[in-house]
Amino acid sequence: MEAVTDVVFRHVVARAGAPDLFFTEFANATGWVHAGDKAIRGRLIKTDDEQPIVAQIWGGEPGDMEAFAKHCAELGFDGIDINMGCPAKSAIKSGGSALILKPEIAVAAIAAAKTAGLPVSVKTRLGYTRIDEWKKWIATLLQQDIANLTIHLRTKKEMSKVPAHHELIPDIIRLRDELAPQTLLTINGDISDRTHGLKLVHQFPGIDGIMIGRGIFQNPFAFAPHTTHTTEHKQVLLALLMHHLDLYDNHAEQTARPFETLKRFFKIYIRDFDGASDLREQLMHTTSTDEVRELIRAVDADAGRQPLV
Ligand SMILES: Cc1cc2nc3c(=O)[nH]c(=O)nc-3n(C[C@H](O)[C@H](O)[C@H](O)COP(=O)(O)O)c2cc1C
């Protein structure tokens, strides 16, 4: 997720409960081809312990996709995922979900990315405007012999404003089995955590993967095998925030992301306990990781516990 799953937050999630596969934030091929690394602002930074990890790229120029996919291969990624689902205005000028309306470019982009020699997958939506677009669009993608197809079970028009269409999963599995049994199928949309995902896998045999997006904002342990809600939950969340601060500092030079960008994460950790909203409010006025640490340590000292770090 853009501005969320960078190298820092992926390491937080890995500590809380790692997914089986990591994806980077999406990075624009054309931007990189024209302006180099500064255009993608640290989106492809990773560390060697993040394995397997797939680079997510987007764009509307197959030539640029080819060059960028080759760059991703040189960086040591394990696969290339092409985003064909982003509804943002800035993305649909040339790529993202706009490719649903330009299947010939989508097909060319997949072929171009494959020349890098890595497994190529696609992440998309059911359609652009109407749900019934899904059969033709998904069939087109399945005919490209891709490694994995991730479907966010909504249309571009629906954004994330309606419940994901889980009712279509059996029909989508049937189409995949018919056209491309070798292509893995990953389901995305309104899946809260690993337990929920596994329930869907059990309910709909044929699903190969589960992708969790916003669930991580509700529960940083979303990928953990068992979600624990103990009386120590607050303590565990605060310790995870401390870890996030350390990771942010360690990577600050490399990622060059301003301190302000950390603030969107506070609500993940500071929740569901007495005084949480007051603490969040105070944290929003901090200007450095040390100020955050000080406030968290004070909360901890008030509770009369061992210091967190
Ligand atoms: C802040 C934010 C950033 C996102 N960035 C990306 C992205 O870079 N690439 C992508 O494929 N999807 C991106 N998404 C979409 C999610 O991956 C996911 O498809 C969507 O949120 C639906 O899944 P969910 O109901 O589990 O959240 C983003 C979503 C959010 C909320």
The ligand as an SDF file (V2000), in Angstrom:
LIG
                    3D

 31 33  0  0  0  0  0  0  0  0999 V2000
   -3.5310    3.8160    1.7430 C   0  0  0  0  0  0  0  0  0  0  0  0
   -3.6990    2.7620    0.6840 C   0  0  0  0  0  0  0  0  0  0  0  0
   -2.7110    2.6010   -0.2670 C   0  0  0  0  0  0  0  0  0  0  0  0
   -2.8410    1.6190   -1.2620 C   0  0  0  0  0  0  0  0  0  0  0  0
   -1.8290    1.4460   -2.1510 N   0  0  0  0  0  0  0  0  0  0  0  0
   -1.8770    0.4070   -3.0230 C   0  0  0  0  0  0  0  0  0  0  0  0
   -0.7810    0.1030   -3.8780 C   0  0  0  0  0  0  0  0  0  0  0  0
    0.2610    0.7870   -3.8850 O   0  0  0  0  0  0  0  0  0  0  0  0
   -0.8980   -0.9800   -4.6930 N   0  0  0  0  0  0  0  0  0  0  0  0
   -2.0270   -1.7660   -4.7060 C   0  0  0  0  0  0  0  0  0  0  0  0
   -2.0860   -2.7540   -5.4430 O   0  0  0  0  0  0  0  0  0  0  0  0
   -3.0810   -1.4920   -3.9360 N   0  0  0  0  0  0  0  0  0  0  0  0
   -3.0260   -0.4440   -3.0900 C   0  0  0  0  0  0  0  0  0  0  0  0
   -4.0980   -0.2050   -2.2590 N   0  0  0  0  0  0  0  0  0  0  0  0
   -5.2990   -1.0590   -2.3430 C   0  0  0  0  0  0  0  0  0  0  0  0
   -5.1860   -2.2540   -1.3950 C   0  0  0  0  0  0  0  0  0  0  0  0
   -4.0650   -3.0530   -1.7440 O   0  0  0  0  0  0  0  0  0  0  0  0
   -6.4310   -3.1450   -1.4550 C   0  0  0  0  0  0  0  0  0  0  0  0
   -6.5900   -3.6210   -2.7640 O   0  0  0  0  0  0  0  0  0  0  0  0
   -7.7040   -2.4330   -1.0440 C   0  0  0  0  0  0  0  0  0  0  0  0
   -7.5040   -1.6280    0.0900 O   0  0  0  0  0  0  0  0  0  0  0  0
   -8.8160   -3.4610   -0.7690 C   0  0  0  0  0  0  0  0  0  0  0  0
   -8.3920   -4.4320    0.1580 O   0  0  0  0  0  0  0  0  0  0  0  0
   -8.7940   -4.3450    1.7220 P   0  0  0  0  0  0  0  0  0  0  0  0
  -10.3110   -4.3300    1.7830 O   0  0  0  0  0  0  0  0  0  0  0  0
   -8.1560   -5.5410    2.3440 O   0  0  0  0  0  0  0  0  0  0  0  0
   -8.2230   -3.0360    2.2130 O   0  0  0  0  0  0  0  0  0  0  0  0
   -4.0020    0.7970   -1.2930 C   0  0  0  0  0  0  0  0  0  0  0  0
   -4.9970    0.9710   -0.3400 C   0  0  0  0  0  0  0  0  0  0  0  0
   -4.8730    1.9350    0.6410 C   0  0  0  0  0  0  0  0  0  0  0  0
   -5.9740    2.0970    1.6610 C   0  0  0  0  0  0  0  0  0  0  0  0
  1  2  1  0
  2  3  1  0
  2 30  2  0
  3  4  2  0
  4  5  1  0
  4 28  1  0
  5  6  2  0
  6  7  1  0
  6 13  1  0
  7  8  2  0
  7  9  1  0
  9 10  1  0
 10 11  2  0
 10 12  1  0
 12 13  2  0
 13 14  1  0
 14 15  1  0
 14 28  1  0
 15 16  1  0
 16 17  1  0
 16 18  1  0
 18 19  1  0
 18 20  1  0
 20 21  1  0
 20 22  1  0
 22 23  1  0
 23 24  1  0
 24 25  2  0
 24 26  1  0
 24 27  1  0
 28 29  2  0
 29 30  1  0
 30 31  1  0
M  END
$$$$
